[in-house]
Amino acid sequence: QVQLVESGGGLVQAGGSLRLSCAASGSIFSINTMGWYRQAPGKQRELVADITSGGSTNYADSVKGRFTISRDNAKNTVYLQMNSLKPEDTAVYFCYLNHRAYWGRKSDYWGQGTQITVSS
């Protein structure tokens, strides 16, 4: 089993910045993609950004140029630097990773979610 612990959420004014962190622990063999999703009230969960083990990144159009995803493979940690935050960024943000066990099985793991609220 792999556990994910998120930190860095909170309340910020529009135009401000926050940095999310998500550390993975447990029976880790190989982590493939890591990323962040978010879910606003009444909406479906959507991808914010993800990053492969090789460092290739992918962003939702709504956050391009404002958010930056990075990872520290030695620490099994993924980060999301969020700048120029907007009220529409308000949501619960979930950390995610895809893990490969030594026998080849791939599994998805999710964090518990952290609330980001951007006030206008």
N, C-alpha and C positions, 0 to 999 in steps of 0.2 A: 504494500500500500504506500501511496505517496500523499503527503499532506502539504497543503498550501496555506501560507499565512500572509495576509495582505496588511498593509499599513499605509498611512499617509492621506486618508480621506478627510473630509471636513467641509467647512463652510468658507466660501471665498467670494469677494465681490467680483463683478464682471470686469474683465481685463486683467485679473490676477492670475497667479500661477500656483500649481500644486504638483507634487511629485508622489506618485504611487510606487510602492515596492511590493514584491511578492516573492517570498522565499519558499522553496520546495525542500522537503525533508522526508526521511523514511527510506524505504527500500528502492533507491534510485539506481538504475543501471544506465539508461541512456535517454536523455530528454531530447525530443525532436523540436517541434514548434512550441513556442510559448507566446502568450498573448493576453489581450484584454478585451472583454466584451462589456457592454453596458445595457441596462434596462431601465427605461423611464416608466413612470406610472402609466398603465394602460397601453403600453407599447411592447412589441416583441424585443427579445434580446438581440442586440446587433453587435457585429464585430467593430471594434474601435481600431485595433492595430495588432499585428502579430509579427513574430521574428523567428526565423529558422535557426537551427544550430550553427549554420554557416554565416549567419548575420544578415540574410536577406529580409527586408521588411516590406510590410503591406499595410496600407492605411485606408480607413474609410475616407471618402471624399470630404466629408464634413469636418474632418480634423486635420487634413493635410496642411502642412505649413505651420500648424499650431502645436501639435503633439509630436513627441519623439519617443519611440520605443527603443530600449536597449536591454542587453542582458549580460550578466557575468556568469559564464559557464562554470567557473571554479567555485562560485558560491551558489549555483543553481537558483539564481535570482533574476527576475525580470523587473524592469522599471518602466514607468510611463511618466515622462515630463510633459505637463500640460500647461501651456502658456496661452495668453489672450483668451481666457475662459469666457464663455457666453452662458447666459441663463439656460439655453437649450442643451447645454452639456450636463445639466442636472440629471442625475441618474444614480443607480447602484452599479458600481463597477466591479466586475468579476475577473479574477485572474484565471488563466487556463493554461494547461500544458498537455501535450501528447507525449506519452512515455512508452518506450520499448523495453520490455523485459529481456533478460539474457536468452530466453528461449524463443524470442521473436514476437511475442504477443504485444500488440499495441493497445493502450488504454488512454482514455481522456480523464483528466482530473480538474476539479474546479475549486476555487477558493470560496469562502463564505460570503464574499461581497463586502464592499465598503461604500458608504454613501458620500457622494459629491453633490453639494448644493451650491449653485452659483446665483448670487443675488444681483438684481439689476440696480 
